[in-house]
Amino acid sequence: MKNNAVLVMIVLSLLVTGCATTQQRLLDTDSSQVQLRSIQTRAFDTTDKEKTLRTIMSTLQDLGFVIDKADATLGTVSATKLKYYALRMTVTVRPRGETQLLVRANAQYNVKPVTDPEPYQQFFTSLEKAMFLTAQQAD
């Protein structure tokens, strides 16, 4: 009987200790999340959400991605690049004030989030060029 009580006490203490560590780690990641969000986000001086989504899809395709899903109502585009690795990118477009749209790209390598700024910089550099060219075209 005493052995069972000791075993229960050990298991409970391990569970409580594990929960405390997890909670502390969740709070520690706030600053890194803010930094990652700043890498993932750009503002564009346009209010045409539909044209921006079309430009995002074209840019992703130019970079070798295959469009998985696009939703104009939600303002999201999801795409996957399957060349030697599985890179999935989801791009969200939402209004920012009266004259801008905020574009946020979120990439995953297999199941891990991409924290390296390079893929985001590559995407946004290509998107900025495409947005500029699209804006210069007369419809």
N, CA, C and O atoms as a MOPAC input file, in Angstrom:
PM7 MOZYME 1SCF
protein

 N      0.82100 1    -1.19400 1     0.00000 1
 C      0.00000 1     0.00000 1     0.00000 1
 C      0.86700 1     1.26100 1     0.00000 1
 O      0.58600 1     2.22600 1    -0.71000 1
 N      1.94400 1     1.23000 1     0.82500 1
 C      2.82700 1     2.39100 1     0.87500 1
 C      3.55100 1     2.59000 1    -0.45300 1
 O      3.80300 1     3.72400 1    -0.86100 1
 N      3.88500 1     1.49200 1    -1.12600 1
 C      4.56400 1     1.59200 1    -2.41900 1
 C      3.67400 1     2.28000 1    -3.45100 1
 O      4.15500 1     3.08400 1    -4.25000 1
 N      2.38300 1     1.96700 1    -3.43600 1
 C      1.44200 1     2.60600 1    -4.35700 1
 C      1.32200 1     4.09800 1    -4.06900 1
 O      1.27100 1     4.90800 1    -4.99600 1
 N      1.27600 1     4.46100 1    -2.80700 1
 C      1.17100 1     5.87000 1    -2.43300 1
 C      2.41900 1     6.63200 1    -2.85200 1
 O      2.31900 1     7.75700 1    -3.34300 1
 N      3.57900 1     6.04400 1    -2.67000 1
 C      4.83900 1     6.68200 1    -3.07000 1
 C      4.88500 1     6.83900 1    -4.58700 1
 O      5.30700 1     7.87900 1    -5.09100 1
 N      4.45700 1     5.82200 1    -5.30700 1
 C      4.43800 1     5.87300 1    -6.76200 1
 C      3.50200 1     6.97400 1    -7.26300 1
 O      3.84500 1     7.71400 1    -8.18600 1
 N      2.33000 1     7.08000 1    -6.65800 1
 C      1.37300 1     8.13000 1    -7.02900 1
 C      1.96600 1     9.51000 1    -6.76000 1
 O      1.80700 1    10.41900 1    -7.57500 1
 N      2.64100 1     9.67400 1    -5.63700 1
 C      3.25900 1    10.96500 1    -5.29100 1
 C      4.34500 1    11.33800 1    -6.29800 1
 O      4.44900 1    12.50100 1    -6.68900 1
 N      5.14100 1    10.38400 1    -6.71500 1
 C      6.20600 1    10.65100 1    -7.68800 1
 C      5.60800 1    11.05800 1    -9.02800 1
 O      6.06700 1    12.01900 1    -9.64600 1
 N      4.59400 1    10.33800 1    -9.47900 1
 C      3.95000 1    10.65000 1   -10.75400 1
 C      3.31800 1    12.03400 1   -10.71700 1
 O      3.46700 1    12.80100 1   -11.66900 1
 N      2.62400 1    12.36700 1    -9.64800 1
 C      1.99800 1    13.68600 1    -9.52400 1
 C      3.03600 1    14.80000 1    -9.50800 1
 O      2.83200 1    15.83900 1   -10.13500 1
 N      4.13300 1    14.60300 1    -8.81000 1
 C      5.16400 1    15.64600 1    -8.76400 1
 C      5.80000 1    15.84400 1   -10.13300 1
 O      6.13400 1    16.97200 1   -10.49300 1
 N      5.97600 1    14.77700 1   -10.90100 1
 C      6.51000 1    14.90300 1   -12.25700 1
 C      5.53800 1    15.64300 1   -13.16800 1
 O      5.95500 1    16.46500 1   -13.98400 1
 N      4.26000 1    15.36100 1   -13.03600 1
 C      3.25800 1    16.04800 1   -13.84700 1
 C      3.22000 1    17.53800 1   -13.54700 1
 O      3.17600 1    18.35500 1   -14.46700 1
 N      3.23700 1    17.89300 1   -12.28900 1
 C      3.20600 1    19.30600 1   -11.89600 1
 C      4.46000 1    20.01900 1   -12.37800 1
 O      4.37500 1    21.14100 1   -12.87600 1
 N      5.60600 1    19.40000 1   -12.24100 1
 C      6.86500 1    19.99200 1   -12.69300 1
 C      6.86100 1    20.18400 1   -14.20300 1
 O      7.30800 1    21.21900 1   -14.69600 1
 N      6.36600 1    19.20900 1   -14.93400 1
 C      6.30200 1    19.31300 1   -16.39100 1
 C      5.41100 1    20.44100 1   -16.85000 1
 O      5.74700 1    21.13300 1   -17.81100 1
 N      4.29200 1    20.64700 1   -16.19700 1
 C      3.36700 1    21.72300 1   -16.55800 1
 C      3.98300 1    23.08700 1   -16.29100 1
 O      3.81300 1    24.00300 1   -17.09500 1
 N      4.68000 1    23.23900 1   -15.20600 1
 C      5.29700 1    24.52500 1   -14.87400 1
 C      6.35400 1    24.89400 1   -15.89900 1
 O      6.44500 1    26.05500 1   -16.29700 1
 N      7.14400 1    23.94100 1   -16.32900 1
 C      8.18600 1    24.20500 1   -17.31300 1
 C      7.57300 1    24.60600 1   -18.64800 1
 O      8.05100 1    25.54100 1   -19.29100 1
 N      6.52800 1    23.91800 1   -19.07000 1
 C      5.87400 1    24.23500 1   -20.32900 1
 C      5.29600 1    25.64100 1   -20.30100 1
 O      5.46500 1    26.39100 1   -21.26300 1
 N      4.62800 1    26.01200 1   -19.23400 1
 C      4.05200 1    27.35200 1   -19.11700 1
 C      5.14400 1    28.41100 1   -19.17300 1
 O      4.96400 1    29.44100 1   -19.82300 1
 N      6.25400 1    28.18500 1   -18.51500 1
 C      7.34400 1    29.15700 1   -18.52200 1
 C      7.91300 1    29.30700 1   -19.93300 1
 O      8.21400 1    30.42100 1   -20.35900 1
 N      8.06100 1    28.21900 1   -20.64800 1
 C      8.58800 1    28.27700 1   -22.00800 1
 C      7.63500 1    28.99700 1   -22.94600 1
 O      8.07900 1    29.70400 1   -23.85000 1
 N      6.33500 1    28.83000 1   -22.74600 1
 C      5.36700 1    29.54400 1   -23.57100 1
 C      5.51300 1    31.04600 1   -23.40000 1
 O      5.42600 1    31.79300 1   -24.37400 1
 N      5.72900 1    31.48800 1   -22.18900 1
 C      5.88000 1    32.91500 1   -21.93600 1
 C      7.20600 1    33.44300 1   -22.45400 1
 O      7.28600 1    34.60900 1   -22.84100 1
 N      8.24300 1    32.62800 1   -22.47400 1
 C      9.55200 1    33.05300 1   -22.95500 1
 C      9.57500 1    33.29900 1   -24.45500 1
 O     10.42600 1    34.05200 1   -24.92700 1
 N      8.67600 1    32.69600 1   -25.22400 1
 C      8.73200 1    32.79700 1   -26.67300 1
 C      8.04700 1    34.04000 1   -27.22300 1
 O      8.06800 1    34.24800 1   -28.43600 1
 N      7.44700 1    34.86600 1   -26.39100 1
 C      6.73000 1    36.04000 1   -26.88000 1
 C      7.61400 1    36.96900 1   -27.70400 1
 O      7.19500 1    37.41100 1   -28.77400 1
 N      8.82200 1    37.27800 1   -27.24100 1
 C      9.68500 1    38.20600 1   -27.96800 1
 C     10.13000 1    37.61000 1   -29.29700 1
 O     10.22000 1    38.33200 1   -30.28900 1
 N     10.40900 1    36.32000 1   -29.34100 1
 C     10.81100 1    35.70700 1   -30.60000 1
 C      9.63500 1    35.66300 1   -31.58200 1
 O      9.84300 1    35.76000 1   -32.79100 1
 N      8.41200 1    35.52000 1   -31.08200 1
 C      7.23700 1    35.53600 1   -31.94800 1
 C      7.02900 1    36.91300 1   -32.57000 1
 O      6.65800 1    37.01700 1   -33.74000 1
 N      7.26200 1    37.95300 1   -31.80700 1
 C      7.13400 1    39.31800 1   -32.33100 1
 C      8.18100 1    39.55700 1   -33.41300 1
 O      7.88200 1    40.14600 1   -34.45200 1
 N      9.39500 1    39.10400 1   -33.17100 1
 C     10.46800 1    39.25400 1   -34.15100 1
 C     10.14400 1    38.46800 1   -35.42600 1
 O     10.34500 1    38.97600 1   -36.52900 1
 N      9.64900 1    37.24800 1   -35.28700 1
 C      9.27900 1    36.44300 1   -36.44300 1
 C      8.14100 1    37.09400 1   -37.22100 1
 O      8.15600 1    37.10000 1   -38.45200 1
 N      7.16400 1    37.63800 1   -36.52000 1
 C      6.04200 1    38.31200 1   -37.17500 1
 C      6.52300 1    39.50000 1   -37.99900 1
 O      5.99300 1    39.75800 1   -39.07900 1
 N      7.51800 1    40.22300 1   -37.50300 1
 C      8.03900 1    41.36900 1   -38.25900 1
 C      8.75700 1    40.91500 1   -39.52600 1
 O      8.74800 1    41.63000 1   -40.52800 1
 N      9.37800 1    39.73900 1   -39.49400 1
 C     10.02800 1    39.19000 1   -40.68600 1
 C      8.97800 1    38.72700 1   -41.69400 1
 O      9.19500 1    38.81700 1   -42.90200 1
 N      7.85700 1    38.24000 1   -41.20800 1
 C      6.82700 1    37.63800 1   -42.04900 1
 C      5.84900 1    38.64200 1   -42.65300 1
 O      5.02500 1    38.25600 1   -43.48200 1
 N      5.91100 1    39.90000 1   -42.27200 1
 C      4.84900 1    40.84600 1   -42.62400 1
 C      5.38800 1    42.05000 1   -43.38800 1
 O      6.44500 1    42.58900 1   -43.05900 1
 N      4.63800 1    42.46600 1   -44.42100 1
 C      4.94400 1    43.68600 1   -45.17500 1
 C      3.63100 1    44.42600 1   -45.46000 1
 O      2.57300 1    43.81500 1   -45.60800 1
 N      3.73100 1    45.74500 1   -45.53200 1
 C      2.57200 1    46.57600 1   -45.87400 1
 C      2.73400 1    47.07400 1   -47.30800 1
 O      3.83500 1    47.42800 1   -47.73100 1
 N      1.63200 1    47.09600 1   -48.04700 1
 C      1.64000 1    47.56800 1   -49.42700 1
 C      0.61300 1    48.68200 1   -49.58300 1
 O     -0.47600 1    48.62700 1   -49.01400 1
 N      0.97900 1    49.68900 1   -50.36300 1
 C      0.11700 1    50.84900 1   -50.58100 1
 C     -0.90300 1    50.55300 1   -51.67900 1
 O     -0.79200 1    51.05600 1   -52.79700 1
 N     -1.87000 1    49.75200 1   -51.35300 1
 C     -2.96900 1    49.42600 1   -52.25200 1
 C     -4.15000 1    48.97900 1   -51.39900 1
 O     -3.98800 1    48.55100 1   -50.25700 1
 N     -5.33100 1    49.08800 1   -51.97600 1
 C     -6.52200 1    48.59200 1   -51.28500 1
 C     -7.21500 1    47.49200 1   -52.09200 1
 O     -8.25900 1    46.98100 1   -51.68700 1
 N     -6.62900 1    47.13300 1   -53.23300 1
 C     -7.21600 1    46.11600 1   -54.10700 1
 C     -6.79600 1    44.72000 1   -53.63600 1
 O     -5.76200 1    44.19200 1   -54.04300 1
 N     -7.62000 1    44.14800 1   -52.77800 1
 C     -7.31200 1    42.84700 1   -52.17400 1
 C     -7.28000 1    41.73300 1   -53.22100 1
 O     -6.40400 1    40.86800 1   -53.18400 1
 N     -8.22800 1    41.75400 1   -54.14300 1
 C     -8.30900 1    40.69900 1   -55.15300 1
 C     -7.07900 1    40.69500 1   -56.06200 1
 O     -6.51500 1    39.63900 1   -56.34800 1
 N     -6.67000 1    41.87600 1   -56.51100 1
 C     -5.48300 1    41.97100 1   -57.36500 1
 C     -4.22800 1    41.54900 1   -56.59500 1
 O     -3.33400 1    40.91500 1   -57.15600 1
 N     -4.16800 1    41.90100 1   -55.32300 1
 C     -3.03000 1    41.50900 1   -54.49100 1
 C     -2.97400 1    39.99200 1   -54.34600 1
 O     -1.89400 1    39.40700 1   -54.42900 1
 N     -4.11200 1    39.35100 1   -54.13100 1
 C     -4.15000 1    37.88800 1   -54.02600 1
 C     -3.71400 1    37.22200 1   -55.33200 1
 O     -2.99900 1    36.22100 1   -55.30700 1
 N     -4.14100 1    37.77100 1   -56.46800 1
 C     -3.71300 1    37.22100 1   -57.76300 1
 C     -2.20500 1    37.37100 1   -57.94100 1
 O     -1.54100 1    36.46600 1   -58.44800 1
 N     -1.66900 1    38.51000 1   -57.52300 1
 C     -0.22600 1    38.73900 1   -57.62200 1
 C      0.54300 1    37.79500 1   -56.69900 1
 O      1.60900 1    37.29900 1   -57.06500 1
 N      0.00900 1    37.54700 1   -55.51300 1
 C      0.63400 1    36.59900 1   -54.58100 1
 C      0.66600 1    35.20300 1   -55.19600 1
 O      1.68600 1    34.51800 1   -55.12200 1
 N     -0.43900 1    34.77500 1   -55.80300 1
 C     -0.47700 1    33.45100 1   -56.42600 1
 C      0.54300 1    33.35300 1   -57.55600 1
 O      1.23700 1    32.34400 1   -57.68000 1
 N      0.63500 1    34.38600 1   -58.37300 1
 C      1.61300 1    34.38500 1   -59.46700 1
 C      3.03800 1    34.33600 1   -58.93300 1
 O      3.88400 1    33.62100 1   -59.47000 1
 N      3.30100 1    35.09600 1   -57.87900 1
 C      4.63700 1    35.12300 1   -57.28500 1
 C      5.01100 1    33.75800 1   -56.72500 1
 O      6.12500 1    33.28100 1   -56.94100 1
 N      4.09400 1    33.13100 1   -56.01200 1
 C      4.36300 1    31.80200 1   -55.46500 1
 C      4.64100 1    30.79900 1   -56.58600 1
 O      5.54400 1    29.97000 1   -56.47000 1
 N      3.87400 1    30.87300 1   -57.65800 1
 C      4.09700 1    29.96600 1   -58.78300 1
 C      5.44900 1    30.23700 1   -59.43700 1
 O      6.14400 1    29.29900 1   -59.82700 1
 N      5.82700 1    31.50400 1   -59.56200 1
 C      7.13700 1    31.85000 1   -60.12200 1
 C      8.27500 1    31.29600 1   -59.27100 1
 O      9.34400 1    30.97900 1   -59.79300 1
 N      8.05100 1    31.17900 1   -57.96300 1
 C      9.06700 1    30.66100 1   -57.04900 1
 C      9.04200 1    29.13100 1   -56.95100 1
 O      9.77900 1    28.54900 1   -56.15500 1
 N      8.19900 1    28.48200 1   -57.75400 1
 C      8.16800 1    27.02200 1   -57.79500 1
 C      7.14300 1    26.36800 1   -56.88900 1
 O      7.17500 1    25.15300 1   -56.69300 1
 N      6.23900 1    27.15200 1   -56.33700 1
 C      5.19400 1    26.60200 1   -55.47700 1
 C      3.99900 1    26.16900 1   -56.31900 1
 O      3.77100 1    26.68900 1   -57.41100 1
 N      3.24700 1    25.21600 1   -55.79900 1
 C      1.98000 1    24.79300 1   -56.38600 1
 C      0.88000 1    25.28300 1   -55.45200 1
 O      0.91200 1    25.01200 1   -54.25200 1
 N     -0.08900 1    26.00300 1   -56.00200 1
 C     -1.17400 1    26.55100 1   -55.19100 1
 C     -2.07700 1    25.41000 1   -54.72000 1
 O     -2.61000 1    24.64900 1   -55.52700 1
 N     -2.23700 1    25.30700 1   -53.40600 1
 C     -3.11000 1    24.28800 1   -52.82100 1
 C     -4.52700 1    24.81200 1   -52.64100 1
 O     -5.50200 1    24.12700 1   -52.95200 1
 N     -4.62500 1    26.03500 1   -52.13600 1
 C     -5.93900 1    26.60000 1   -51.83200 1
 C     -5.83900 1    28.12200 1   -51.82500 1
 O     -4.85800 1    28.69700 1   -51.35300 1
 N     -6.87200 1    28.75400 1   -52.35800 1
 C     -6.96300 1    30.21200 1   -52.32700 1
 C     -8.39200 1    30.58600 1   -51.95600 1
 O     -9.34500 1    30.02200 1   -52.49200 1
 N     -8.53500 1    31.52600 1   -51.05000 1
 C     -9.84800 1    31.96700 1   -50.59300 1
 C     -9.86600 1    33.49100 1   -50.56100 1
 O     -9.26600 1    34.11000 1   -49.68300 1
 N    -10.56000 1    34.08700 1   -51.52700 1
 C    -10.60200 1    35.54500 1   -51.62400 1
 C    -11.36200 1    36.16300 1   -50.45800 1
 O    -11.02200 1    37.26000 1   -50.01300 1
 N    -12.38200 1    35.47800 1   -49.95800 1
 C    -13.16100 1    36.00600 1   -48.84000 1
 C    -12.30600 1    36.13600 1   -47.59000 1
 O    -12.33900 1    37.16000 1   -46.90900 1
 N    -11.53800 1    35.09000 1   -47.29300 1
 C    -10.66200 1    35.12000 1   -46.11900 1
 C     -9.35500 1    35.85000 1   -46.39600 1
 O     -8.67500 1    36.28200 1   -45.46500 1
 N     -9.00200 1    35.99000 1   -47.66700 1
 C     -7.75300 1    36.65000 1   -48.02800 1
 C     -6.54100 1    35.77200 1   -47.78900 1
 O     -5.50300 1    36.25700 1   -47.33900 1
 N     -6.66000 1    34.46900 1   -48.08900 1
 C     -5.54500 1    33.54700 1   -47.85700 1
 C     -5.19500 1    32.76000 1   -49.11600 1
 O     -6.05100 1    32.45100 1   -49.94400 1
 N     -3.91100 1    32.44900 1   -49.22800 1
 C     -3.40300 1    31.58500 1   -50.28600 1
 C     -2.43800 1    30.60500 1   -49.63100 1
 O     -1.53800 1    31.01200 1   -48.89700 1
 N     -2.62400 1    29.31500 1   -49.89500 1
 C     -1.71300 1    28.28700 1   -49.38400 1
 C     -1.07200 1    27.58300 1   -50.56500 1
 O     -1.74400 1    27.25300 1   -51.54200 1
 N      0.23900 1    27.35200 1   -50.47100 1
 C      0.97100 1    26.71700 1   -51.56300 1
 C      2.06900 1    25.82400 1   -50.99500 1
 O      2.52300 1    26.00600 1   -49.86500 1
 N      2.48500 1    24.85100 1   -51.81200 1
 C      3.51600 1    23.90500 1   -51.39200 1
 C      4.59300 1    23.81300 1   -52.46100 1
 O      4.30600 1    23.82400 1   -53.65900 1
 N      5.82900 1    23.72200 1   -52.00900 1
 C      6.97500 1    23.53800 1   -52.89800 1
 C      7.57900 1    22.17900 1   -52.57000 1
 O      8.04400 1    21.95800 1   -51.45200 1
 N      7.57400 1    21.27200 1   -53.53700 1
 C      8.01500 1    19.90000 1   -53.28900 1
 C      9.26700 1    19.56400 1   -54.09000 1
 O      9.28200 1    18.57400 1   -54.82100 1
 N     10.30100 1    20.36100 1   -53.96700 1
 C     11.54600 1    20.08700 1   -54.67000 1
 C     12.61100 1    19.77100 1   -53.63700 1
 O     13.15700 1    20.68400 1   -53.01800 1
 N     12.91600 1    18.50600 1   -53.44000 1
 C     13.88300 1    18.00800 1   -52.45700 1
 C     13.39800 1    18.14800 1   -51.01600 1
 O     14.00400 1    17.56800 1   -50.11400 1
 N     12.34800 1    18.88400 1   -50.77900 1
 C     11.84000 1    19.11500 1   -49.42500 1
 C     10.39000 1    19.55800 1   -49.53500 1
 O      9.91200 1    19.87600 1   -50.62400 1
 N      9.69800 1    19.57700 1   -48.41600 1
 C      8.30100 1    20.01100 1   -48.39600 1
 C      8.21900 1    21.35600 1   -47.68200 1
 O      8.25200 1    21.42100 1   -46.45300 1
 N      8.11200 1    22.41600 1   -48.45800 1
 C      7.97300 1    23.76000 1   -47.90300 1
 C      6.56100 1    24.23300 1   -48.19700 1
 O      6.15200 1    24.30400 1   -49.35600 1
 N      5.82700 1    24.55200 1   -47.16400 1
 C      4.44600 1    25.02000 1   -47.31200 1
 C      4.38900 1    26.46900 1   -46.85700 1
 O      4.91100 1    26.82300 1   -45.80000 1
 N      3.74700 1    27.30200 1   -47.66800 1
 C      3.62300 1    28.71200 1   -47.32100 1
 C      2.16000 1    29.12400 1   -47.39400 1
 O      1.46000 1    28.83400 1   -48.36500 1
 N      1.72300 1    29.79900 1   -46.35800 1
 C      0.38300 1    30.36900 1   -46.32200 1
 C      0.53500 1    31.87700 1   -46.22600 1
 O      1.24500 1    32.38700 1   -45.35900 1
 N     -0.13600 1    32.58500 1   -47.12400 1
 C     -0.05000 1    34.04100 1   -47.16900 1
 C     -1.43600 1    34.60700 1   -46.88800 1
 O     -2.43000 1    34.18000 1   -47.47600 1
 N     -1.48200 1    35.57400 1   -45.97900 1
 C     -2.74100 1    36.20100 1   -45.58300 1
 C     -2.69500 1    37.68100 1   -45.92600 1
 O     -1.68300 1    38.34800 1   -45.71300 1
 N     -3.80400 1    38.18800 1   -46.46000 1
 C     -3.92300 1    39.60700 1   -46.80700 1
 C     -5.06700 1    40.19700 1   -46.00200 1
 O     -6.16700 1    39.64500 1   -45.96300 1
 N     -4.79100 1    41.33500 1   -45.35400 1
 C     -5.85200 1    42.01300 1   -44.60300 1
 C     -5.63600 1    43.52000 1   -44.67500 1
 O     -4.50900 1    43.97600 1   -44.86400 1
 N     -6.70100 1    44.28900 1   -44.52800 1
 C     -6.57900 1    45.74600 1   -44.59700 1
 C     -5.77700 1    46.31100 1   -43.43100 1
 O     -5.80100 1    45.78800 1   -42.31700 1
 N     -5.07200 1    47.38800 1   -43.72400 1
 C     -4.35300 1    48.14200 1   -42.68800 1
 C     -4.67400 1    49.61600 1   -42.92700 1
 O     -4.12100 1    50.24700 1   -43.82800 1
 N     -5.54100 1    50.13100 1   -42.13600 1
 C     -5.95800 1    51.51700 1   -42.32100 1
 C     -6.79500 1    51.67400 1   -43.58000 1
 O     -7.42300 1    50.72400 1   -44.04800 1
 N     -6.79200 1    52.88100 1   -44.11600 1
 C     -7.62200 1    53.20400 1   -45.28600 1
 C     -6.91400 1    52.96400 1   -46.61100 1
 O     -7.57600 1    52.78200 1   -47.63300 1
 N     -5.57400 1    52.95900 1   -46.61600 1
 C     -4.85000 1    52.96400 1   -47.88600 1
 C     -3.86500 1    51.81600 1   -48.06600 1
 O     -3.14000 1    51.78500 1   -49.06000 1
 N     -3.82100 1    50.88000 1   -47.13600 1
 C     -2.82100 1    49.81800 1   -47.23000 1
 C     -3.41900 1    48.43500 1   -46.99300 1
 O     -4.47200 1    48.27200 1   -46.37600 1
 N     -2.69500 1    47.45200 1   -47.51500 1
 C     -2.97900 1    46.05300 1   -47.21300 1
 C     -1.75300 1    45.46600 1   -46.52500 1
 O     -0.61700 1    45.76200 1   -46.89500 1
 N     -1.99500 1    44.64100 1   -45.53400 1
 C     -0.92800 1    43.96800 1   -44.80300 1
 C     -0.84800 1    42.53000 1   -45.31300 1
 O     -1.83900 1    41.80000 1   -45.30400 1
 N      0.34200 1    42.13500 1   -45.75700 1
 C      0.55900 1    40.79100 1   -46.28300 1
 C      1.48100 1    40.05800 1   -45.31400 1
 O      2.58000 1    40.52300 1   -45.01200 1
 N      1.01500 1    38.90500 1   -44.83200 1
 C      1.82800 1    38.09900 1   -43.91500 1
 C      2.00800 1    36.70300 1   -44.49900 1
 O      1.03800 1    36.02500 1   -44.83900 1
 N      3.26400 1    36.29000 1   -44.60700 1
 C      3.60500 1    34.95800 1   -45.10700 1
 C      4.04900 1    34.09900 1   -43.93500 1
 O      4.81500 1    34.53900 1   -43.07800 1
 N      3.55900 1    32.87600 1   -43.91300 1
 C      3.90700 1    31.94300 1   -42.84400 1
 C      4.37200 1    30.65200 1   -43.50600 1
 O      3.59300 1    29.99300 1   -44.19500 1
 N      5.64000 1    30.28500 1   -43.30200 1
 C      6.20200 1    29.11200 1   -43.96900 1
 C      6.47300 1    27.99300 1   -42.97100 1
 O      6.81600 1    28.22900 1   -41.81200 1
 N      6.30900 1    26.76600 1   -43.46100 1
 C      6.61300 1    25.57300 1   -42.66600 1
 C      7.47400 1    24.64300 1   -43.50400 1
 O      7.18200 1    24.39200 1   -44.67300 1
 N      8.53700 1    24.13500 1   -42.89700 1
 C      9.37600 1    23.11600 1   -43.51600 1
 C      8.98100 1    21.79400 1   -42.88700 1
 O      9.21400 1    21.56700 1   -41.70000 1
 N      8.38000 1    20.92100 1   -43.68900 1
 C      7.74400 1    19.70400 1   -43.18300 1
 C      6.70400 1    20.11600 1   -42.14500 1
 O      5.65400 1    20.62400 1   -42.53700 1
 N      6.93100 1    19.92900 1   -40.85600 1
 C      5.94800 1    20.35300 1   -39.85700 1
 C      6.49300 1    21.44100 1   -38.93800 1
 O      5.80200 1    21.86800 1   -38.01300 1
 N      7.71800 1    21.89500 1   -39.17700 1
 C      8.32700 1    22.91400 1   -38.32000 1
 C      8.17900 1    24.29600 1   -38.94200 1
 O      8.33500 1    24.44300 1   -40.15400 1
 N      7.88200 1    25.31000 1   -38.13600 1
 C      7.81400 1    26.66900 1   -38.67500 1
 C      9.19400 1    27.14600 1   -39.11600 1
 O     10.20000 1    26.83800 1   -38.47800 1
 N      9.23000 1    27.89700 1   -40.20900 1
 C     10.48600 1    28.44200 1   -40.72600 1
 C     10.76000 1    29.76000 1   -40.01200 1
 O      9.96300 1    30.69400 1   -40.08900 1
 N     11.88900 1    29.82800 1   -39.31800 1
 C     12.26200 1    31.04800 1   -38.59700 1
 C     13.39600 1    31.78800 1   -39.29500 1
 O     13.71200 1    32.91800 1   -38.92200 1
 N     14.00800 1    31.17600 1   -40.29300 1
 C     15.07000 1    31.81200 1   -41.06400 1
 C     14.45100 1    32.90300 1   -41.94000 1
 O     13.47800 1    32.63300 1   -42.64300 1
 N     14.98600 1    34.12200 1   -41.91800 1
 C     14.38600 1    35.21000 1   -42.68900 1
 C     14.54700 1    35.07500 1   -44.20800 1
 O     13.81200 1    35.72200 1   -44.95300 1
 N     15.48400 1    34.25500 1   -44.68300 1
 C     15.77300 1    34.19100 1   -46.11500 1
 C     14.57900 1    33.82500 1   -46.99700 1
 O     14.34000 1    34.52700 1   -47.97900 1
 N     13.81100 1    32.76200 1   -46.70300 1
 C     12.66500 1    32.45300 1   -47.57000 1
 C     11.62700 1    33.58100 1   -47.60800 1
 O     11.01000 1    33.83200 1   -48.64300 1
 N     11.44300 1    34.25000 1   -46.47900 1
 C     10.49600 1    35.36400 1   -46.43300 1
 C     11.01200 1    36.54200 1   -47.25000 1
 O     10.24500 1    37.17800 1   -47.97200 1
 N     12.30800 1    36.83600 1   -47.14200 1
 C     12.89500 1    37.92900 1   -47.91500 1
 C     12.79300 1    37.64800 1   -49.40600 1
 O     12.47400 1    38.53900 1   -50.19300 1
 N     13.06300 1    36.40900 1   -49.79000 1
 C     12.96900 1    36.02900 1   -51.19400 1
 C     11.53400 1    36.20600 1   -51.70000 1
 O     11.31600 1    36.74800 1   -52.78300 1
 N     10.57200 1    35.75100 1   -50.92000 1
 C      9.17300 1    35.88700 1   -51.31700 1
 C      8.77800 1    37.35500 1   -51.42800 1
 O      8.19700 1    37.76300 1   -52.43400 1
 N      9.08400 1    38.15300 1   -50.40900 1
 C      8.65500 1    39.55000 1   -50.41800 1
 C      9.39200 1    40.38200 1   -51.46900 1
 O      8.80900 1    41.31500 1   -52.02100 1
 N     10.64500 1    40.07100 1   -51.75500 1
 C     11.35700 1    40.77300 1   -52.82800 1
 C     10.66500 1    40.51700 1   -54.16100 1
 O     10.43800 1    41.44500 1   -54.93800 1
 N     10.33300 1    39.25700 1   -54.42200 1
 C      9.62200 1    38.91700 1   -55.66100 1
 C      8.23000 1    39.53400 1   -55.69000 1
 O      7.78700 1    40.02100 1   -56.73100 1
 N      7.54100 1    39.51500 1   -54.55800 1
 C      6.19500 1    40.08400 1   -54.49600 1
 C      6.22600 1    41.59400 1   -54.71200 1
 O      5.37100 1    42.13100 1   -55.41600 1
 N      7.19100 1    42.28300 1   -54.12100 1
 C      7.29600 1    43.73500 1   -54.30300 1
 C      7.50500 1    44.09200 1   -55.76900 1
 O      6.89800 1    45.03900 1   -56.26900 1
 N      8.35800 1    43.34300 1   -56.46200 1
 C      8.57300 1    43.58500 1   -57.89400 1
 C      7.29300 1    43.33700 1   -58.67800 1
 O      6.93200 1    44.12400 1   -59.55300 1
 N      6.60700 1    42.24300 1   -58.36300 1
 C      5.36500 1    41.91900 1   -59.06700 1
 C      4.27900 1    42.95100 1   -58.78600 1
 O      3.52300 1    43.31600 1   -59.68700 1
 N      4.19400 1    43.42400 1   -57.54500 1
 C      3.19700 1    44.45300 1   -57.19700 1
 C      3.49400 1    45.74700 1   -57.95100 1
 O      2.57600 1    46.41700 1   -58.42300 1
 N      4.76400 1    46.09600 1   -58.06100 1
 C      5.15100 1    47.30200 1   -58.79000 1
 C      4.76300 1    47.18000 1   -60.25800 1
 O      4.18000 1    48.10200 1   -60.82800 1
 N      5.08700 1    46.04200 1   -60.87000 1
 C      4.75000 1    45.84200 1   -62.28000 1
 C      3.24500 1    45.81600 1   -62.50000 1
 O      2.75500 1    46.34600 1   -63.49700 1
 N      2.51300 1    45.20900 1   -61.58800 1
 C      1.05200 1    45.16500 1   -61.69700 1
 C      0.46300 1    46.56600 1   -61.58400 1
 O     -0.47900 1    46.90000 1   -62.30300 1
 N      1.00800 1    47.38500 1   -60.69100 1
 C      0.50800 1    48.75200 1   -60.50800 1
 C      0.78900 1    49.62000 1   -61.73200 1
 O      0.03500 1    50.55200 1   -62.00900 1
 N      1.86200 1    49.32800 1   -62.46700 1
 C      2.22500 1    50.12600 1   -63.63500 1
 C      1.41000 1    49.78200 1   -64.87000 1
 O      1.35500 1    50.56500 1   -65.81800 1
 N      0.77600 1    48.61800 1   -64.86300 1
 C     -0.03000 1    48.20400 1   -66.01000 1
 C     -1.33500 1    48.97800 1   -66.03500 1
 O     -1.98200 1    49.17300 1   -65.00600 1
 N     -1.70300 1    49.40800 1   -67.21000 1
 C     -2.98400 1    50.09700 1   -67.37800 1
 C     -4.04200 1    49.06000 1   -67.73900 1
 O     -3.90300 1    48.33000 1   -68.72100 1
 N     -5.09500 1    49.00600 1   -66.93700 1
 C     -6.17800 1    48.04400 1   -67.20900 1
 C     -7.19000 1    48.63700 1   -68.14600 1
 O     -8.17200 1    47.97900 1   -68.49100 1

